[in-house]
Amino acid sequence: MTRIDYYFSFLSPWAYLAGTRLEEIAARRGAEITYKPFSLVDAFDRTGGVPLPRRHESRQQYRLQELRRAAKKRGMEINPSPAHWPTNPAPASYAAIAAQSAGGGDMGALCHGLLRASWVEEKDIADDGVIADCLEAAGFPRGLAMSGMVEGAAVYARNLEDAVAAGAFGSPFYITDSDERFWGQDRLDDLDMHLAGEL
């Protein structure tokens, strides 16, 4: 079975705009997803990226236009300047890591639920209650928001190292076990074609 390492940040609007298309592609192509939330800010520092506040104004304005257009193309809501952004992505990341380890729920629904909470619902995804609600909605125990913190912190740090070593430098970033790399939600069709043997 093909494996897809999915590197992403809960701070990324582009990860939100990916929706659950990755999960749909994986189901269709018989692939397995390993969810690897990582620190995007630290990855920028390590790979030559520039955090949003330090980007030139023209780049920031273009980003806003692209977000609006991408959301419209996908028929998705988005608030490009949500109330609780940036926030600390670590608690949500730890919960996702704990959920993947525990199993029994829908990881795609969990990740998209947390991203939607930030980019549409004006919720703070660093809040334990928000995280617990998203866990429960995706079929996981609410308590994973707290119980997985120690293991989650270690895996979260390791995910950053894995991302840099594997060549991931943005979010969302998809890497197959044949080392084909796809950066951005707008490359999901290419990933699908690759898994189908067409690209």
C-alpha positions in Angstrom: 0.0 0.0 0.0 1.3 3.4 -0.9 2.0 5.7 2.0 1.6 9.5 2.0 3.3 11.6 4.6 1.2 14.6 5.1 3.1 17.6 6.6 0.9 20.5 7.6 0.3 23.2 10.1 -2.9 24.2 11.8 -1.9 27.8 11.1 -2.1 27.2 7.4 -5.2 28.5 5.5 -4.0 26.4 2.5 -4.3 23.3 4.6 -7.8 24.3 5.5 -8.6 24.9 1.8 -7.4 21.3 1.0 -10.6 20.2 2.8 -10.8 16.4 2.9 -9.6 15.9 -0.7 -6.5 14.1 0.4 -8.6 11.5 2.3 -10.8 11.1 -0.8 -7.8 10.5 -3.0 -6.2 8.1 -0.6 -9.4 6.1 -0.4 -9.8 6.0 -4.1 -6.1 5.0 -4.7 -5.7 2.6 -1.8 -3.1 4.8 -0.1 -2.4 5.3 3.6 -1.9 8.7 5.2 0.5 9.5 8.0 -0.5 12.8 9.5 2.5 14.9 10.5 1.6 18.3 12.0 4.8 20.3 12.3 6.0 23.8 13.3 5.7 25.8 10.1 7.5 28.9 11.5 10.5 26.7 12.5 10.5 25.1 9.1 10.6 28.5 7.5 13.6 29.4 9.6 15.3 26.1 8.5 14.4 26.1 4.8 14.6 29.8 3.8 10.9 30.7 4.1 9.7 34.1 5.2 6.9 34.3 7.9 3.9 36.3 6.8 4.5 39.4 8.9 8.0 39.8 7.3 6.8 39.5 3.7 6.6 42.5 1.4 3.3 44.2 1.3 2.7 43.1 -2.3 3.1 39.5 -1.3 0.7 39.9 1.6 -1.9 41.5 -0.7 -1.5 38.8 -3.3 -1.9 36.1 -0.7 -5.3 37.6 0.3 -6.5 37.6 -3.3 -5.4 34.0 -3.7 -7.2 32.9 -0.6 -10.4 34.5 -1.7 -10.1 33.0 -5.2 -9.2 29.5 -4.0 -12.1 29.5 -1.5 -14.5 30.6 -4.1 -13.3 27.9 -6.5 -13.8 25.2 -3.8 -17.1 26.6 -2.6 -15.7 27.0 0.9 -16.1 29.8 3.4 -12.9 31.4 4.8 -12.0 34.4 6.9 -8.6 35.4 5.7 -7.9 37.3 9.0 -9.5 35.2 11.7 -9.8 36.5 15.3 -7.5 33.9 16.8 -4.7 33.9 14.3 -1.9 33.4 14.8 -2.3 31.2 17.8 -0.3 28.4 19.4 -0.7 25.4 17.0 1.0 23.0 19.4 -2.0 21.9 21.5 -4.1 21.0 18.4 -1.1 19.3 16.9 -0.5 17.2 20.0 -4.2 16.2 20.0 -4.0 15.2 16.4 -0.9 13.1 17.1 -2.6 11.5 20.0 -5.7 10.7 17.9 -3.6 9.1 15.2 -1.9 7.0 17.8 -5.1 6.0 19.5 -7.1 5.3 16.3 -10.8 4.7 16.2 -11.9 8.0 14.7 -11.8 10.0 11.5 -8.4 11.8 11.2 -9.4 13.7 8.1 -12.5 15.0 9.9 -10.5 15.9 13.0 -7.9 17.9 11.1 -10.4 19.6 8.9 -12.6 20.4 11.9 -9.7 22.1 13.7 -8.8 24.0 10.6 -12.4 25.1 10.0 -12.7 26.1 13.7 -9.9 28.6 13.1 -10.5 29.8 9.5 -14.3 29.9 9.6 -15.8 29.6 13.0 -13.6 32.2 14.8 -12.4 29.8 17.5 -9.1 29.5 19.2 -7.7 26.1 18.4 -5.2 26.5 21.3 -8.2 26.2 23.6 -8.7 22.8 25.3 -12.5 23.0 24.9 -12.3 23.7 21.2 -9.9 20.9 20.7 -12.0 18.5 22.7 -15.1 19.4 20.7 -13.3 18.7 17.5 -12.0 15.4 18.8 -15.5 14.3 19.8 -17.1 15.3 16.5 -14.5 13.2 14.7 -15.2 10.1 16.8 -12.2 10.4 19.3 -12.3 10.7 23.1 -12.4 14.2 24.3 -9.7 13.4 26.9 -7.0 13.0 24.2 -6.7 16.8 24.2 -4.9 16.5 27.5 -3.6 12.9 27.8 -1.4 13.0 24.7 0.6 16.1 25.5 3.9 14.5 26.5 4.0 12.1 23.6 2.6 14.7 21.3 5.3 17.2 22.1 8.1 14.7 21.3 6.4 13.6 18.0 5.7 17.2 17.0 9.4 18.1 17.4 10.4 14.9 15.4 7.9 15.8 12.7 9.8 19.1 12.1 13.1 17.2 11.7 11.4 14.7 9.4 9.9 17.5 7.3 13.2 19.2 6.8 15.0 16.0 6.1 12.3 14.9 3.6 12.3 18.3 1.8 9.0 19.7 3.1 9.1 23.4 3.5 5.4 24.6 3.5 1.9 23.6 4.3 0.2 21.5 3.1 3.0 19.2 1.8 2.5 15.7 0.6 5.3 13.2 0.1 4.8 9.6 -1.2 6.9 6.7 -0.3 8.5 6.9 -3.7 9.7 10.5 -2.7 7.3 12.3 -5.1 6.7 15.7 -3.4 3.6 17.9 -3.8 3.4 21.3 -2.2 0.0 23.0 -1.8 -3.6 22.2 -1.9 -3.6 23.1 -5.6 -1.3 20.1 -6.3 -3.7 17.5 -5.0 -4.9 16.7 -8.6 -1.3 16.0 -9.5 -0.9 13.7 -6.5 -4.0 11.9 -7.6 -2.7 11.5 -11.1 0.6 10.3 -9.7 -1.0 7.6 -7.6 -3.0 6.5 -10.6 0.2 6.1 -12.6 -0.6 8.9 -14.9 2.0 11.4 -13.8 
